[in-house]
Amino acid sequence: MQFQVNDSKNVTIQVGDRYFARNAIQTHFVQIGENYIDLVKRYVAPLYQEGDILSISEKIVALCQKRVVYKKDMRLSWLARFLSKFAMHSEAGIGVDSPWKMQFAIDHCGTLKVIWAAICAGVGKLFGKHGIFYDMVGQEITGLDGFYDHVFDVYGQFGIRIPENSSGVCDEIYAATGVKAMIVDANALAQEILGKCSALKDWSDEKLAKLIGDNPAGQVRQLTPFILIRPIAAEEVEACEAARVQTVELDPKTVTTAGGEA
């Protein structure tokens, strides 16, 4: 099998004393309300073999579950605009420095909690501590995606929440396809396992995160929400790297909301 990779990512990675090859599987532009089992059957099942682990981007699972919140349904408050000015910008992407994401935090957590979290975060910065705001408001805010059109215009219209019952989704996929999967929230700075199938119970979240420690799915236009991870022997590493194929970025101009696309 040839292994697709994004940008300058390596095909292979070493975790402990074992080696693994990663195949970045490209898909179409996944739309709101699609079926994640159908996507796995279409793109992953033909390549999957026993021993493989599938890493799934949380974004496409959330889109399939229609876990989106539209700007048109929100009222942007002066408080969200004000607090977002003091939020730090992260290289991992847009956070609550976006007034829309700050507004979602206010709507989800309540005004008093967000104000208190902002105060604590401000004090923490004085002592060189970062991330306090996100620790206090929780995973729903930390994992919120979307609300920006830097890559695809359509993502400027709505935010994408974290999936519901990620481990349950993975068990559902395993029952329907036999594919052992985990759902991840990953970027260039951090990788978090949101859920995994019961068949991966012997794998710790820490070890699973190391399999995608360099974020092989990328962050731009590749449309590679599936990373198929395969154990290999040490002597196969060189051959796997030699068989690498570069993914092709999608032209954002070809992605619209026409025809029911997300």
C-alpha positions in Angstrom: 0.0 0.0 0.0 1.2 3.5 -0.8 1.0 5.9 2.1 -0.4 9.4 1.6 1.1 12.2 3.7 0.4 15.9 4.2 3.0 18.5 3.7 6.4 17.4 5.2 4.9 14.9 7.6 6.6 11.5 8.1 4.8 8.3 7.1 6.2 6.5 10.0 6.5 7.1 13.8 8.0 5.3 16.6 6.1 4.8 19.9 8.1 3.0 22.5 9.8 0.1 20.8 7.2 -0.2 18.1 6.9 1.4 14.6 3.8 2.5 12.8 3.0 3.8 9.3 0.2 6.4 8.9 -1.9 6.7 5.7 -3.8 10.1 5.4 -7.0 9.2 3.6 -8.6 11.9 1.6 -12.4 12.3 1.4 -14.8 14.6 -0.3 -15.9 17.7 1.6 -18.0 16.1 4.3 -21.4 17.7 4.6 -23.7 18.3 7.6 -25.8 15.3 8.3 -23.8 12.7 6.5 -23.4 9.2 8.0 -20.0 8.4 9.6 -20.4 4.7 9.2 -21.0 5.2 5.4 -17.8 7.3 5.3 -15.8 4.6 7.0 -17.2 1.9 4.7 -16.4 4.0 1.6 -12.9 5.3 2.4 -11.4 3.1 5.1 -12.8 -0.4 4.9 -11.2 -1.2 1.6 -7.7 -0.5 3.0 -8.2 -1.7 6.6 -6.6 -4.9 7.9 -6.5 -6.6 11.3 -4.2 -4.7 13.7 -4.8 -1.3 12.1 -6.2 1.7 14.2 -8.2 4.4 12.6 -7.8 8.0 13.9 -10.9 10.1 13.0 -11.1 13.9 13.2 -13.7 15.0 15.6 -14.9 17.6 13.1 -16.4 15.2 10.6 -18.2 13.2 13.4 -19.7 16.4 14.8 -20.8 17.4 11.3 -22.4 14.0 10.8 -24.2 14.5 14.1 -25.3 18.0 13.1 -23.5 19.4 16.1 -23.3 22.9 14.7 -24.3 26.4 15.9 -25.1 29.0 13.3 -24.1 32.7 13.6 -27.6 33.6 12.4 -29.0 32.0 15.5 -26.7 33.9 17.9 -26.8 37.4 19.2 -23.3 38.8 19.5 -23.0 40.8 22.7 -20.8 43.7 23.7 -19.4 41.5 26.4 -18.2 38.9 23.9 -16.6 41.6 21.8 -14.9 43.1 24.9 -13.6 39.9 26.4 -12.3 38.5 23.1 -9.9 41.5 22.8 -8.0 40.2 25.8 -7.8 36.5 24.7 -4.5 35.2 23.5 -4.2 34.0 19.9 -2.9 30.5 19.5 -0.9 29.0 16.7 -3.3 26.0 16.9 -6.1 28.2 15.4 -8.8 30.7 16.4 -10.0 30.5 19.9 -12.0 32.8 22.1 -10.1 35.7 20.6 -13.0 35.3 18.1 -16.0 37.2 19.5 -18.3 34.4 18.1 -16.5 31.7 20.1 -16.5 33.9 23.1 -20.2 34.4 22.6 -20.7 30.6 22.5 -18.8 30.3 25.7 -21.2 32.9 27.3 -24.2 31.1 25.9 -23.1 27.7 27.0 -21.5 28.4 30.4 -23.3 31.5 31.5 -22.1 35.1 31.8 -20.8 35.0 35.4 -18.7 31.9 34.9 -17.1 33.3 31.7 -16.4 36.6 33.5 -14.8 34.8 36.5 -12.8 32.6 34.1 -11.5 35.7 32.3 -10.5 37.3 35.6 -8.7 34.2 36.7 -7.0 33.9 33.3 -5.8 37.5 33.6 -4.3 36.9 37.0 -2.7 33.7 35.8 -1.0 35.6 32.9 0.7 37.8 35.5 2.4 34.7 36.9 3.1 33.2 33.4 0.3 30.6 33.5 -1.7 30.1 30.4 -4.8 28.0 29.5 -6.7 28.8 32.7 -9.7 30.2 30.9 -10.2 27.0 28.9 -9.6 24.8 31.9 -12.4 26.6 33.7 -15.0 26.8 30.9 -14.4 23.1 29.8 -14.1 20.9 26.8 -17.2 22.2 24.9 -15.5 25.5 24.6 -11.9 24.2 24.1 -13.0 21.9 21.3 -15.3 24.3 19.4 -14.2 24.6 15.8 -15.4 26.7 12.9 -16.6 30.4 13.0 -13.8 31.3 10.5 -13.5 31.4 6.8 -9.7 31.4 6.4 -9.7 28.2 4.5 -13.3 27.3 3.5 -15.8 30.1 3.3 -18.6 27.9 4.5 -17.0 27.4 7.9 -17.4 31.2 8.5 -21.1 30.6 8.9 -21.2 28.2 11.8 -19.3 26.7 14.7 -18.7 23.0 15.1 -19.1 21.5 18.5 -17.3 18.4 19.8 -19.0 15.1 19.0 -21.5 13.5 21.3 -20.6 10.2 22.9 -17.3 9.7 21.0 -16.6 6.3 22.5 -20.1 5.1 21.7 -19.6 6.3 18.1 -16.4 4.3 17.9 -18.2 1.2 19.2 -20.9 1.7 16.6 -18.3 1.9 13.8 -16.6 -1.2 15.1 -19.9 -3.2 15.2 -20.8 -2.1 11.7 -17.4 -2.3 10.0 -14.9 -4.2 12.2 -12.7 -1.0 12.2 -11.1 -0.2 15.5 -11.2 3.6 15.8 -10.5 6.6 18.0 -11.9 10.1 17.7 -9.3 12.8 18.2 -9.1 16.6 18.6 -5.6 17.3 17.3 -3.6 20.2 16.1 0.1 21.1 15.8 0.4 21.8 19.5 -1.7 19.1 21.2 -3.6 15.9 20.6 -6.6 14.8 22.7 -8.4 11.5 22.5 -12.1 12.2 22.8 -13.2 8.6 22.6 -12.1 5.1 21.5 -13.8 1.8 20.8 -14.0 -0.8 23.6 -11.7 -3.1 21.5 -8.9 -0.6 22.1 -9.3 -0.7 25.9 -5.7 -2.0 26.3 -4.4 1.2 24.7 -4.0 4.1 27.0 -5.1 7.5 25.7 -1.5 8.7 26.2 -0.2 6.0 23.9 -2.9 6.5 21.3 -2.1 10.2 21.2 1.5 9.5 20.5 0.5 7.7 17.3 -0.6 11.1 15.9 1.9 13.2 17.9 2.9 15.2 14.8 -0.7 15.8 13.7 -0.5 13.8 10.4 -4.0 14.9 9.4 -2.8 18.5 8.9 -4.7 21.7 9.4 -5.3 23.1 6.0 -7.0 22.0 2.8 -6.1 18.4 2.5 -9.4 16.9 3.6 -7.8 14.0 5.4 -10.0 13.4 8.4 -9.1 9.6 8.5 -5.6 8.5 9.4 -5.1 4.8 9.1 -2.3 3.6 11.4 -0.6 0.3 10.8 2.0 -1.5 12.9 5.2 -2.3 10.9 8.5 -3.9 11.5 11.6 -1.7 12.0 13.1 -2.9 8.8 10.0 -1.7 6.9 10.3 2.0 7.9 12.6 3.0 5.0 10.4 1.3 2.4 7.2 2.9 3.8 8.8 6.4 3.6 9.9 5.7 0.1 6.4 4.8 -0.9 5.0 8.1 0.3 2.5 10.0 -1.9 1.8 13.7 -1.3 -1.8 14.7 -0.8 -3.3 17.3 -3.0 -5.0 20.4 -1.4 -8.5 21.2 -2.4 -9.3 24.5 -4.0 -11.6 26.3 -1.5 -13.3 28.0 -4.4 -14.9 24.7 -5.4 -16.6 24.3 -2.0 -19.9 26.1 -1.7 -23.2 25.6 0.2 -25.0 24.7 -3.0 -26.4 21.3 -3.3 -26.6 20.8 0.4 -22.9 21.0 1.1 -21.8 22.0 4.6 
